[in-house]
Amino acid sequence: MRNFLAFIITLIIVPNAFSQDLRPRAYGISIGILKPGENNAITDVTGVMVGHVSIVEDENVRTGVTAILPHAGNLYQEKVPAAMYIGNGYGKLMGYSQVKELGNIETPIVLTNTLSVPLAANGVISYMLGLPGNEKVGSVNAIVGETNDGFLNDIRGRHVKESHVVAAINNAKSGPVVEGNVGAGTGTICFGYKGGIGTSSRKLPEELGGYTVGVLVQTNFGGVLEINGVPVAKELGNYPFKDILEKADGSCMIIVATDAPVNERNLERMAKRAMMGLSKTGGVASNGSGDYVIAFSNAKENLISNNSDSKFLETSYLRNDEMTPLFLATIEATEEAIINSLFAAETMTGKDGHEIKELPVKGVLEIMKKYGKVE
């Protein structure tokens, strides 16, 4: 009964929790040189939708599910070109090998906690098999990523259920994306502060194609925090070398979306650049960190039909020489998405009374002003 109540409360509250006022740009911190899209979110890539279900129960359960849909149609019948890149492979990303082999994605992308990956996959499969047109489908490559929220969450209890996953997918929508302590980011930790879900986007100028790149992150990793080049961790005194190394383990899931007509090979090149965005925030991709990037293109002209009568794919992809602006957009959007997750997250108490403080935004702003990084 408690699971059911938490589920209902989440669906009512989460969609109304977004606020641009909590983001770095609202304080005059502009990361990079390219302009963000309308919502500065992965959903600025037309067709992409995001849904969250947060599970907060009693004193010990702090977890959830985030679903990213590349488009609103039947993804099995209209697959999207895709690639994955492993920054550091201490993780449990389900679905990697088939994407690596075939270069496409055929289900929503779901993020959750480490021990809930199998159950989350069941939810994705149930959702896909139930879609009209999939009555004869006998194989589904569910894409499920994770980070370990076990410090704040009773992860061994495996509180994520199939119903939560299906609800996150069905609840997905375009427009602003809720950030911070929500969905798969409910119980995560980043740079020793409360982490969570973050997102950002970049819109290329028309002379560079006018394409959009959007990024969504689930931040649960460590290192020496920098914001827009400013050594925030050092200024806050939060950087003793031994402690940094002990706390650097964790994970970061990074989802990169674009409407540019990019094939799987160049999508992998974009995915590699997302790790450069992570490094600009001070992340070190430690030995015990699962840092994975999933990149896809939902350009309508290059969707991969499952029922084509032709033996050939008729596609038109960008040349290698046209990729550099998309690389820059990926780096900038990843960096900002990570910082957005920190600004939006709030102090949380969870399992066994463990508490993780939110980023001290007021102190950070004073540091940014000191370095002339506030407009």
LOSE-815430 format. One record per residue (C-alpha): z, x, y; residue number from 1. Coordinates in steps of 0.25 Angstrom, whole numbers. Layout:
<recs>
pz Z; px X; py Y; seq NUM
...
</recs>
This chain:
<recs>
pz 0; px 0; py 0; seq 1
pz 3; px 11; py 10; seq 2
pz -11; px 18; py 7; seq 3
pz -17; px 4; py 11; seq 4
pz -9; px 3; py 24; seq 5
pz -12; px 17; py 28; seq 6
pz -27; px 15; py 25; seq 7
pz -27; px 2; py 34; seq 8
pz -20; px 8; py 45; seq 9
pz -29; px 20; py 46; seq 10
pz -41; px 11; py 47; seq 11
pz -36; px 4; py 58; seq 12
pz -30; px 15; py 66; seq 13
pz -39; px 27; py 64; seq 14
pz -52; px 22; py 71; seq 15
pz -44; px 20; py 84; seq 16
pz -37; px 34; py 84; seq 17
pz -49; px 42; py 90; seq 18
pz -47; px 47; py 104; seq 19
pz -56; px 57; py 112; seq 20
pz -44; px 60; py 121; seq 21
pz -38; px 68; py 109; seq 22
pz -50; px 78; py 108; seq 23
pz -51; px 92; py 114; seq 24
pz -63; px 87; py 123; seq 25
pz -54; px 77; py 130; seq 26
pz -45; px 89; py 135; seq 27
pz -57; px 97; py 140; seq 28
pz -59; px 106; py 127; seq 29
pz -74; px 106; py 124; seq 30
pz -78; px 114; py 112; seq 31
pz -92; px 120; py 111; seq 32
pz -104; px 118; py 120; seq 33
pz -111; px 106; py 113; seq 34
pz -108; px 92; py 117; seq 35
pz -101; px 83; py 107; seq 36
pz -106; px 69; py 103; seq 37
pz -101; px 56; py 109; seq 38
pz -89; px 56; py 100; seq 39
pz -88; px 71; py 97; seq 40
pz -87; px 67; py 83; seq 41
pz -95; px 68; py 70; seq 42
pz -99; px 54; py 72; seq 43
pz -108; px 58; py 84; seq 44
pz -118; px 61; py 73; seq 45
pz -124; px 47; py 72; seq 46
pz -121; px 41; py 59; seq 47
pz -109; px 49; py 55; seq 48
pz -96; px 41; py 53; seq 49
pz -81; px 45; py 50; seq 50
pz -70; px 37; py 44; seq 51
pz -55; px 40; py 42; seq 52
pz -44; px 35; py 34; seq 53
pz -30; px 41; py 37; seq 54
pz -19; px 40; py 26; seq 55
pz -5; px 41; py 33; seq 56
pz 6; px 36; py 24; seq 57
pz 21; px 38; py 24; seq 58
pz 25; px 52; py 27; seq 59
pz 16; px 60; py 18; seq 60
pz 2; px 55; py 18; seq 61
pz -7; px 60; py 29; seq 62
pz -22; px 60; py 24; seq 63
pz -35; px 53; py 25; seq 64
pz -50; px 52; py 23; seq 65
pz -61; px 55; py 33; seq 66
pz -75; px 50; py 30; seq 67
pz -88; px 55; py 36; seq 68
pz -101; px 47; py 34; seq 69
pz -114; px 55; py 38; seq 70
pz -121; px 41; py 40; seq 71
pz -118; px 26; py 38; seq 72
pz -127; px 24; py 27; seq 73
pz -126; px 26; py 12; seq 74
pz -125; px 41; py 11; seq 75
pz -129; px 42; py -4; seq 76
pz -142; px 35; py -1; seq 77
pz -144; px 43; py 12; seq 78
pz -138; px 57; py 10; seq 79
pz -136; px 67; py 22; seq 80
pz -140; px 82; py 22; seq 81
pz -127; px 90; py 21; seq 82
pz -121; px 103; py 18; seq 83
pz -107; px 109; py 16; seq 84
pz -101; px 122; py 20; seq 85
pz -88; px 128; py 14; seq 86
pz -80; px 136; py 25; seq 87
pz -69; px 139; py 15; seq 88
pz -69; px 132; py 2; seq 89
pz -54; px 129; py -1; seq 90
pz -56; px 114; py -2; seq 91
pz -61; px 102; py -10; seq 92
pz -74; px 97; py -4; seq 93
pz -80; px 87; py -13; seq 94
pz -95; px 86; py -14; seq 95
pz -99; px 100; py -10; seq 96
pz -108; px 104; py -21; seq 97
pz -118; px 92; py -20; seq 98
pz -119; px 94; py -5; seq 99
pz -122; px 109; py -7; seq 100
pz -132; px 106; py -18; seq 101
pz -140; px 94; py -12; seq 102
pz -137; px 95; py 3; seq 103
pz -133; px 81; py 6; seq 104
pz -121; px 71; py 7; seq 105
pz -121; px 58; py 1; seq 106
pz -107; px 52; py 4; seq 107
pz -97; px 51; py 16; seq 108
pz -89; px 64; py 18; seq 109
pz -74; px 61; py 16; seq 110
pz -63; px 70; py 20; seq 111
pz -49; px 69; py 15; seq 112
pz -37; px 78; py 9; seq 113
pz -39; px 88; py -2; seq 114
pz -33; px 80; py -14; seq 115
pz -40; px 67; py -10; seq 116
pz -54; px 73; py -12; seq 117
pz -57; px 66; py -26; seq 118
pz -51; px 53; py -21; seq 119
pz -60; px 54; py -8; seq 120
pz -72; px 57; py -17; seq 121
pz -69; px 44; py -25; seq 122
pz -69; px 36; py -12; seq 123
pz -82; px 42; py -7; seq 124
pz -89; px 39; py -21; seq 125
pz -83; px 25; py -21; seq 126
pz -89; px 23; py -7; seq 127
pz -103; px 28; py -10; seq 128
pz -104; px 21; py -24; seq 129
pz -101; px 8; py -17; seq 130
pz -112; px 9; py -6; seq 131
pz -123; px -1; py -7; seq 132
pz -135; px 7; py -13; seq 133
pz -126; px 17; py -21; seq 134
pz -125; px 7; py -33; seq 135
pz -132; px 17; py -43; seq 136
pz -126; px 30; py -37; seq 137
pz -119; px 39; py -48; seq 138
pz -116; px 51; py -40; seq 139
pz -110; px 53; py -26; seq 140
pz -106; px 66; py -20; seq 141
pz -94; px 63; py -12; seq 142
pz -90; px 72; py -1; seq 143
pz -75; px 74; py 1; seq 144
pz -69; px 85; py 10; seq 145
pz -54; px 88; py 11; seq 146
pz -43; px 96; py 18; seq 147
pz -28; px 97; py 13; seq 148
pz -19; px 88; py 21; seq 149
pz -7; px 91; py 11; seq 150
pz 3; px 96; py 22; seq 151
pz 4; px 83; py 29; seq 152
pz -1; px 74; py 18; seq 153
pz 3; px 71; py 3; seq 154
pz -10; px 76; py -2; seq 155
pz -5; px 76; py -16; seq 156
pz -3; px 61; py -15; seq 157
pz -18; px 59; py -13; seq 158
pz -17; px 47; py -4; seq 159
pz -32; px 46; py -1; seq 160
pz -39; px 35; py -9; seq 161
pz -53; px 31; py -11; seq 162
pz -51; px 19; py -2; seq 163
pz -47; px 28; py 10; seq 164
pz -60; px 36; py 8; seq 165
pz -69; px 23; py 7; seq 166
pz -61; px 18; py 19; seq 167
pz -64; px 31; py 27; seq 168
pz -79; px 30; py 24; seq 169
pz -80; px 15; py 27; seq 170
pz -72; px 17; py 40; seq 171
pz -81; px 28; py 45; seq 172
pz -88; px 26; py 58; seq 173
pz -95; px 33; py 69; seq 174
pz -90; px 35; py 83; seq 175
pz -77; px 43; py 87; seq 176
pz -70; px 49; py 75; seq 177
pz -54; px 49; py 74; seq 178
pz -49; px 63; py 73; seq 179
pz -35; px 70; py 70; seq 180
pz -26; px 64; py 60; seq 181
pz -35; px 55; py 53; seq 182
pz -43; px 53; py 40; seq 183
pz -44; px 66; py 32; seq 184
pz -37; px 73; py 44; seq 185
pz -24; px 65; py 43; seq 186
pz -16; px 76; py 37; seq 187
pz -23; px 89; py 41; seq 188
pz -19; px 101; py 48; seq 189
pz -27; px 111; py 57; seq 190
pz -23; px 124; py 63; seq 191
pz -8; px 120; py 60; seq 192
pz -9; px 107; py 68; seq 193
pz -13; px 93; py 64; seq 194
pz -28; px 93; py 60; seq 195
pz -37; px 81; py 56; seq 196
pz -51; px 76; py 58; seq 197
pz -59; px 81; py 70; seq 198
pz -73; px 79; py 74; seq 199
pz -83; px 83; py 85; seq 200
pz -98; px 83; py 87; seq 201
pz -109; px 90; py 95; seq 202
pz -122; px 84; py 101; seq 203
pz -133; px 94; py 103; seq 204
pz -142; px 93; py 115; seq 205
pz -155; px 87; py 114; seq 206
pz -162; px 100; py 115; seq 207
pz -155; px 105; py 103; seq 208
pz -158; px 92; py 95; seq 209
pz -148; px 82; py 100; seq 210
pz -141; px 82; py 86; seq 211
pz -126; px 79; py 84; seq 212
pz -116; px 87; py 75; seq 213
pz -103; px 81; py 72; seq 214
pz -91; px 87; py 65; seq 215
pz -79; px 81; py 58; seq 216
pz -67; px 90; py 53; seq 217
pz -55; px 88; py 45; seq 218
pz -46; px 99; py 50; seq 219
pz -35; px 105; py 41; seq 220
pz -36; px 120; py 42; seq 221
pz -30; px 132; py 50; seq 222
pz -32; px 145; py 58; seq 223
pz -30; px 149; py 72; seq 224
pz -34; px 137; py 81; seq 225
pz -44; px 139; py 92; seq 226
pz -49; px 128; py 101; seq 227
pz -62; px 131; py 109; seq 228
pz -60; px 146; py 108; seq 229
pz -45; px 145; py 113; seq 230
pz -35; px 152; py 103; seq 231
pz -26; px 139; py 103; seq 232
pz -18; px 144; py 91; seq 233
pz -14; px 157; py 97; seq 234
pz -10; px 150; py 110; seq 235
pz -2; px 140; py 103; seq 236
pz 5; px 152; py 95; seq 237
pz 0; px 145; py 82; seq 238
pz -6; px 157; py 75; seq 239
pz 3; px 166; py 68; seq 240
pz -6; px 173; py 58; seq 241
pz 2; px 171; py 46; seq 242
pz 4; px 156; py 49; seq 243
pz -11; px 154; py 52; seq 244
pz -15; px 160; py 39; seq 245
pz -5; px 152; py 31; seq 246
pz -9; px 139; py 38; seq 247
pz -24; px 141; py 39; seq 248
pz -27; px 135; py 25; seq 249
pz -33; px 120; py 26; seq 250
pz -47; px 115; py 27; seq 251
pz -57; px 109; py 36; seq 252
pz -68; px 99; py 33; seq 253
pz -79; px 99; py 43; seq 254
pz -90; px 88; py 43; seq 255
pz -103; px 91; py 51; seq 256
pz -113; px 80; py 54; seq 257
pz -126; px 81; py 61; seq 258
pz -138; px 72; py 64; seq 259
pz -147; px 84; py 65; seq 260
pz -157; px 85; py 54; seq 261
pz -151; px 96; py 47; seq 262
pz -153; px 100; py 32; seq 263
pz -142; px 104; py 22; seq 264
pz -144; px 119; py 24; seq 265
pz -142; px 118; py 39; seq 266
pz -131; px 108; py 38; seq 267
pz -124; px 119; py 30; seq 268
pz -126; px 129; py 41; seq 269
pz -120; px 119; py 51; seq 270
pz -108; px 117; py 41; seq 271
pz -106; px 132; py 42; seq 272
pz -105; px 131; py 57; seq 273
pz -94; px 121; py 56; seq 274
pz -85; px 132; py 51; seq 275
pz -88; px 140; py 63; seq 276
pz -82; px 128; py 71; seq 277
pz -70; px 128; py 62; seq 278
pz -68; px 143; py 65; seq 279
pz -69; px 141; py 80; seq 280
pz -56; px 133; py 79; seq 281
pz -49; px 144; py 72; seq 282
pz -50; px 140; py 58; seq 283
pz -51; px 151; py 48; seq 284
pz -56; px 144; py 35; seq 285
pz -44; px 150; py 27; seq 286
pz -43; px 152; py 12; seq 287
pz -37; px 139; py 10; seq 288
pz -46; px 131; py 19; seq 289
pz -56; px 121; py 14; seq 290
pz -67; px 122; py 26; seq 291
pz -79; px 113; py 22; seq 292
pz -90; px 108; py 31; seq 293
pz -99; px 97; py 27; seq 294
pz -112; px 95; py 36; seq 295
pz -122; px 84; py 36; seq 296
pz -134; px 78; py 44; seq 297
pz -136; px 64; py 45; seq 298
pz -150; px 65; py 52; seq 299
pz -156; px 51; py 48; seq 300
pz -170; px 58; py 45; seq 301
pz -164; px 67; py 34; seq 302
pz -155; px 57; py 26; seq 303
pz -157; px 60; py 11; seq 304
pz -161; px 47; py 5; seq 305
pz -156; px 45; py -10; seq 306
pz -168; px 35; py -13; seq 307
pz -180; px 42; py -7; seq 308
pz -193; px 40; py -16; seq 309
pz -198; px 54; py -10; seq 310
pz -196; px 67; py -17; seq 311
pz -195; px 74; py -4; seq 312
pz -185; px 74; py 8; seq 313
pz -192; px 72; py 21; seq 314
pz -183; px 78; py 31; seq 315
pz -183; px 86; py 44; seq 316
pz -172; px 96; py 47; seq 317
pz -169; px 105; py 58; seq 318
pz -174; px 119; py 58; seq 319
pz -163; px 130; py 56; seq 320
pz -167; px 135; py 71; seq 321
pz -161; px 121; py 76; seq 322
pz -147; px 122; py 69; seq 323
pz -140; px 131; py 79; seq 324
pz -136; px 120; py 88; seq 325
pz -131; px 112; py 76; seq 326
pz -123; px 124; py 72; seq 327
pz -116; px 125; py 86; seq 328
pz -113; px 110; py 86; seq 329
pz -107; px 111; py 72; seq 330
pz -98; px 122; py 77; seq 331
pz -93; px 115; py 89; seq 332
pz -91; px 102; py 83; seq 333
pz -83; px 108; py 72; seq 334
pz -74; px 116; py 81; seq 335
pz -71; px 104; py 90; seq 336
pz -69; px 94; py 78; seq 337
pz -58; px 103; py 73; seq 338
pz -51; px 104; py 87; seq 339
pz -53; px 89; py 88; seq 340
pz -45; px 87; py 75; seq 341
pz -34; px 95; py 81; seq 342
pz -33; px 88; py 94; seq 343
pz -33; px 74; py 88; seq 344
pz -23; px 77; py 77; seq 345
pz -9; px 73; py 79; seq 346
pz 5; px 78; py 73; seq 347
pz 7; px 73; py 59; seq 348
pz 19; px 73; py 50; seq 349
pz 16; px 71; py 35; seq 350
pz 20; px 75; py 21; seq 351
pz 34; px 80; py 19; seq 352
pz 36; px 79; py 34; seq 353
pz 26; px 90; py 37; seq 354
pz 21; px 89; py 52; seq 355
pz 9; px 95; py 58; seq 356
pz 8; px 95; py 73; seq 357
pz -4; px 91; py 81; seq 358
pz -11; px 102; py 90; seq 359
pz -4; px 104; py 103; seq 360
pz -15; px 99; py 111; seq 361
pz -8; px 100; py 125; seq 362
pz -5; px 115; py 122; seq 363
pz -19; px 117; py 117; seq 364
pz -25; px 111; py 130; seq 365
pz -16; px 121; py 138; seq 366
pz -22; px 132; py 130; seq 367
pz -36; px 128; py 131; seq 368
pz -34; px 127; py 146; seq 369
pz -28; px 141; py 146; seq 370
pz -41; px 146; py 140; seq 371
pz -50; px 137; py 149; seq 372
pz -55; px 129; py 138; seq 373
pz -52; px 115; py 144; seq 374
pz -63; px 109; py 153; seq 375
</recs>
